[in-house]
Amino acid sequence: MNATVCELNLQLGHILNELEVETKRGETLDHMIKSSQSHYWWESPVNKLGLHELEQLRNAVEELTKTVTTQAGKLISEVTNPSSFFESTGAGVFDQYESKPTHDQVFIVSSTAPVNHNFGYCHGFF
């Protein structure tokens, strides 16, 4: 019986040590959460923000709205008037890719190269 009591006391000691370690770990995590909330106050629930923080948040949202509206306006004007994009750059964006082969080049390639429609992909299934 004495041996059983000693074993149980040892187990209790180990469990109490584990409990203490986990309690300290929980306190550390709580401290980290509180610390990060003070750095990133805007991630807190709105009902937990103070008046000053709410005013800062409102100003930031208004500024973001202006920026998004301006950017959307630019994108819409580019879509509705695409020639203005090409005119502003001074040259067409795709000019560097557009080189048409001469008639002689087409004839040489077509007469010597086997027909392969895989376009560099797959294994000739197309």
N, C-alpha and C positions, 0 to 999 in steps of 0.2 A: 504494500500500500504506500509506503514511503517513497518508493521509486516512481510510482504513478504521479504522486503529488509533485515531485521534483520535475518530471517530464512536462506536466501541465504548467508549472511555473515557468519553465524554459519557453514553452510555446507562447504563453501569455507575454513574456518579455519580448519575444520576437514580434508578436502581433502589435504590441504597444510601440515598439520601435518603428515598424512599418506605418502605423497610424500617425506617428509624429512626423515622419518623412513626408507622407502624403498631405498632412495638414500644412506643413511649411510650403510644399509645392503649390497647394491651393492658394495660400496667401500670396505667394510670388506671382501666380497667374492673375489674381485679383489686382495686385499692384500694377502689373503690366497693362491690364485692360484699362484701369483708371488713368494711367500715364498716357496711353495711346488716345484715349478719348479727349484728354486735355489738348493733345497736339492736333487731333482731327475732330474738332468739336462739331463740324458740319455733318459728321456721320451719326451724331446722336439723334434720337427722336426729337422731332420739332417741339413737342410739348415739354421737353426738358431744357430747351435753350432759353437763355435770358434775353432781355430786350435788345441789348447791344449786339448779341450774336444774331438775333433775328434780323436786325437792320442790316448787318453785314451780309447775311445770306440773301436778303432781298436785293441789295445793291449788286451782288455778284450775279444773281439770276437775271436782273435787268440788263447788265452788261453782256452776259452770255446771249440773251435774246437779241440784243442789237447786233452782236457779232454774227450770230447765225442768220439773221435777216439779211445782213449785208452780203454774206457769203452766198446765201441762196439766190439773192438778186443777181450776183455776178454769174452764177452757174446758169440761171434762167436766161440771162442775156446772151451767154455763149451758145446755149442750145437754140434759142430763137433767131440768133444772128451769127451763125458760125463763120461767115466770111470775115467778121471783125477780128476773130482770133488769128486767122491766117494773115490778115493785113497788118496786124500789130507786130507779128514776128518778122515781117519783111520778106518771108519766103514760105512756101508751103512746107509743112512738117514732113510730108511724105516724099518730097522731091528726091531725097537721098536714096530712097528705095525704088524709085521708078526709073528703071533703065530698060528700054525696049531693045531687044536684039535686032540686028540688021537682018535683011533677007538672006544674006550669005550665011550668017551664023545659024539661022533656023534651018537652012537646007543642010548644012554640014552635020549638025546635031541630029536631025531627024533621019538622015540617011545612014549614019554610022552607029547610033545608039539603039540598043534593043528597047522595045516598048515596055516600060515598067511603071505601073500606076500606083505604086505604094507610097510615093511622095516622101520617101525616107523613113516611113513608119511601117509598122506591121511587117508582114511577110508576103506581100503580093496578093492579098485577098481582095484588093479593090481594083 
